[in-house]
Amino acid sequence: MVGNVLIYLGVVAAPTLVFAALLALPRWTASLRRLRAPAPTPSHPPVERLVADLRRVRKALTGFGEGTPVVRRRAATAAYDALLVQTCDSVGVVQHLDEYGEGFERDVERLRAEQALRDEGLLL
């Protein structure tokens, strides 16, 4: 008699439990994924800091006088270009500064990248 009651409870409860487990399965797997996956670490510094650095280096570039050594000018320009590349990469703007050497083409690409960043809403 007790065996028949247990069989009856198993037949009645098993489909309900299986259905409830199937409904809860997506929540369980999502919580397991959250436990396993660490939070992504940003590969770039914050955009705000990059833009502030761009402004600072640009101000230094425009403030150079006639007697400023060429080495200092080139170093500041290289720093500005590196910051511009980082900013473009972090915002998702396509830039080709690495493809050009010193000269007119690189200057034009620098202006184009700056305008693309302005179009994205950054105030340079």
Sequence and secondary structure as in RCSB ss.txt:
>XXXX:A:sequence
MVGNVLIYLGVVAAPTLVFAALLALPRWTASLRRLRAPAPTPSHPPVERLVADLRRVRKALTGFGEGTPVVRRRA
ATAAYDALLVQTCDSVGVVQHLDEYGEGFERDVERLRAEQALRDEGLLL
>XXXX:A:secstr
 HHHHHHHHHHHHHHHHHHHHHHHHHHHHHHHHHHHS     SS  HHHHHHHHHHHHHHHHT  TT  HHHHHH
HHHHHHHHHHHHHHHHT    GGG  SSHHHHHHHHHHHHHHHHTT   
